[in-house]
Amino acid sequence: AIAGRYTPGSIVKPYLALAALNENIINPLKQILSTGQLVLPNPFDSTKNTVFKDNTAHGLVDIRKAIAVSSNVYFYEIGGGYKDQKGLGIDRINQYAKDFGIGLKTGVDLGGGRVGEKTTVEWKAKTFPKDPWRIGDTYHTSIGQYGFQVTPIQITRAMAGIASRGTLVTPHIRLNETDPELIKTEQLPFTDAQYQVVHEALRMVITDG
């Protein structure tokens, strides 16, 4: 829970949704068409296309349905942009991930914790020095793939921040703890209306997704 690092996958989508709402990248009612894939020119061969897959063709989805059915195409577009749809871009994705404590120490009072990994331009330059950052890297990061890694306690803490409508708690296990460094909280920078949209979407994961 505190030392294992895992690729989170689609559980990052609620965080991206809040970030996109906060940055006015998308509004809750705007729909994006998912035909089952997003197609771009191949950077290595102009005669071919690069295809980014969805899990199925969802049709038109707004932000609630996109979370409910876990539409990759929707989050590719609000994460990296596509045609006239603006995206957050990798720097803002990483900034909001940091706000949720991803890639940072949680402060849990157990030894051996790890910090996970955010997928940054600097990370790729170090890991793949001959390959520049590409839009596809942003797309894959937008659905919690590529170099993205989290510990279970990081993602639990972050999801609790959504559930509580903005309180990010430093986790601890000791009874009657009084150390202020262990019982401190932080407030996340979103509005109640934005949390409401994501809460409704997460409920739809169960009822409709």
Order of alpha helices (4+ residues) and beta strands (2+ residues): alpha-beta-beta-beta-beta-alpha-alpha-alpha-alpha-alpha-alpha-beta-alpha-beta-alpha
